[in-house]
Amino acid sequence: MDIYHETHGKGDCRPLVLIHGALSGIGTSFGTILPSLAKTRRVIAVELQAHCHTPDVDRPLTVEHFAADVVELLDRLDVGRADVFGWSMGAAVALRLGTHHADRVGRLVLASVSFDEDGLHPGLLDGIQDLQPEHLHGSEFHEEYLRTAPDPAGWATLVTKMKVLDANLPRWTPDQVRTLAAPTMIVLGDADIVQPEHAVHMFRLLGGAVPGDLTGLPACRLAILPGTTHTTIPQRADWLAPMIDEFLTESNPDH
């Protein structure tokens, strides 16, 4: 499969891979923040199977397949280990890379991620199977797809396949999260689709700060952005870019 990607910026530190959200692409997921991140490092922005520039193939859309494709892309680019920033579905792919391809990951930034569907607000996915492709016509995601996809008529198939993925969301056990080796930064909007309590729980599983422990900063970070919804997280570049840059640079042996 041809895996579309763009490379921006340069630098001696470990490259950063950007993985977009469902039905989205590089532009709608990272158009605002990408230039800031690329000021200090090499950034590799990828588009997953059936999304925007990357064509579809005859297989279902799964987080497992997406993660394997990212590893394949790193192999093609001769990148041994990379940091990864994923948003929404892309964060689930990044988490899968951290738990199942740990040797290819340096640090993780997971924006709007839950390790099981109980982390989402109750009822969030009710009615998702009634979603029709035309319901999204005119949205920024649909417009980006029409501009970039090799077959603009494939939108309906993409939406149909995504509904199957939504009905079979990936799940990690608390033990799998707890044993994640990569230092991880969790990002959430205070009006996000993921419950804040779930993000705090995940933060604790990853070895986040313990109340009363003033011995030092944990390897894991938690950032909850005020006045921010799920879809506006990618627009918070002024807040996120310096936080992400500091987190990725801290104690980076490849910097």
ChimeraX attribute file (.defattr): number of C-alpha atoms within 10 A of each C-alpha:
attribute: neighborCount
match mode: 1-to-1
recipient: residues
	/A:1	10
	/A:2	13
	/A:3	18
	/A:4	16
	/A:5	16
	/A:6	12
	/A:7	14
	/A:8	16
	/A:9	16
	/A:10	14
	/A:11	13
	/A:12	10
	/A:13	17
	/A:14	24
	/A:15	27
	/A:16	26
	/A:17	24
	/A:18	25
	/A:19	31
	/A:20	27
	/A:21	24
	/A:22	19
	/A:23	22
	/A:24	22
	/A:25	24
	/A:26	23
	/A:27	16
	/A:28	19
	/A:29	26
	/A:30	23
	/A:31	14
	/A:32	17
	/A:33	18
	/A:34	21
	/A:35	15
	/A:36	17
	/A:37	21
	/A:38	20
	/A:39	14
	/A:40	16
	/A:41	20
	/A:42	19
	/A:43	25
	/A:44	23
	/A:45	23
	/A:46	24
	/A:47	24
	/A:48	30
	/A:49	23
	/A:50	24
	/A:51	28
	/A:52	30
	/A:53	25
	/A:54	21
	/A:55	18
	/A:56	22
	/A:57	11
	/A:58	5
	/A:59	9
	/A:60	14
	/A:61	20
	/A:62	19
	/A:63	21
	/A:64	14
	/A:65	15
	/A:66	22
	/A:67	23
	/A:68	16
	/A:69	18
	/A:70	21
	/A:71	20
	/A:72	15
	/A:73	18
	/A:74	17
	/A:75	13
	/A:76	9
	/A:77	10
	/A:78	9
	/A:79	14
	/A:80	14
	/A:81	19
	/A:82	21
	/A:83	24
	/A:84	29
	/A:85	24
	/A:86	25
	/A:87	27
	/A:88	24
	/A:89	27
	/A:90	29
	/A:91	27
	/A:92	28
	/A:93	29
	/A:94	32
	/A:95	30
	/A:96	22
	/A:97	24
	/A:98	27
	/A:99	19
	/A:100	16
	/A:101	14
	/A:102	16
	/A:103	14
	/A:104	20
	/A:105	25
	/A:106	23
	/A:107	27
	/A:108	28
	/A:109	28
	/A:110	26
	/A:111	28
	/A:112	29
	/A:113	30
	/A:114	25
	/A:115	21
	/A:116	14
	/A:117	18
	/A:118	12
	/A:119	18
	/A:120	20
	/A:121	14
	/A:122	12
	/A:123	8
	/A:124	11
	/A:125	13
	/A:126	8
	/A:127	8
	/A:128	14
	/A:129	13
	/A:130	9
	/A:131	12
	/A:132	13
	/A:133	14
	/A:134	12
	/A:135	10
	/A:136	15
	/A:137	12
	/A:138	10
	/A:139	11
	/A:140	14
	/A:141	19
	/A:142	19
	/A:143	15
	/A:144	21
	/A:145	24
	/A:146	17
	/A:147	12
	/A:148	14
	/A:149	18
	/A:150	16
	/A:151	16
	/A:152	16
	/A:153	11
	/A:154	17
	/A:155	22
	/A:156	13
	/A:157	13
	/A:158	20
	/A:159	19
	/A:160	14
	/A:161	16
	/A:162	20
	/A:163	17
	/A:164	15
	/A:165	17
	/A:166	17
	/A:167	11
	/A:168	11
	/A:169	14
	/A:170	18
	/A:171	14
	/A:172	15
	/A:173	9
	/A:174	14
	/A:175	10
	/A:176	15
	/A:177	18
	/A:178	15
	/A:179	13
	/A:180	18
	/A:181	16
	/A:182	22
	/A:183	20
	/A:184	28
	/A:185	23
	/A:186	21
	/A:187	23
	/A:188	26
	/A:189	23
	/A:190	18
	/A:191	18
	/A:192	22
	/A:193	21
	/A:194	24
	/A:195	20
	/A:196	19
	/A:197	11
	/A:198	18
	/A:199	22
	/A:200	16
	/A:201	13
	/A:202	22
	/A:203	22
	/A:204	16
	/A:205	17
	/A:206	25
	/A:207	17
	/A:208	19
	/A:209	18
	/A:210	11
	/A:211	6
	/A:212	6
	/A:213	8
	/A:214	8
	/A:215	8
	/A:216	7
	/A:217	10
	/A:218	14
	/A:219	17
	/A:220	22
	/A:221	19
	/A:222	19
	/A:223	16
	/A:224	18
	/A:225	17
	/A:226	10
	/A:227	11
	/A:228	17
	/A:229	16
	/A:230	17
	/A:231	17
	/A:232	13
	/A:233	25
	/A:234	20
	/A:235	16
	/A:236	14
	/A:237	19
	/A:238	11
	/A:239	12
	/A:240	19
	/A:241	18
	/A:242	13
	/A:243	14
	/A:244	18
	/A:245	16
	/A:246	11
	/A:247	20
	/A:248	24
	/A:249	16
	/A:250	11
	/A:251	10
	/A:252	12
	/A:253	9
	/A:254	11
	/A:255	13
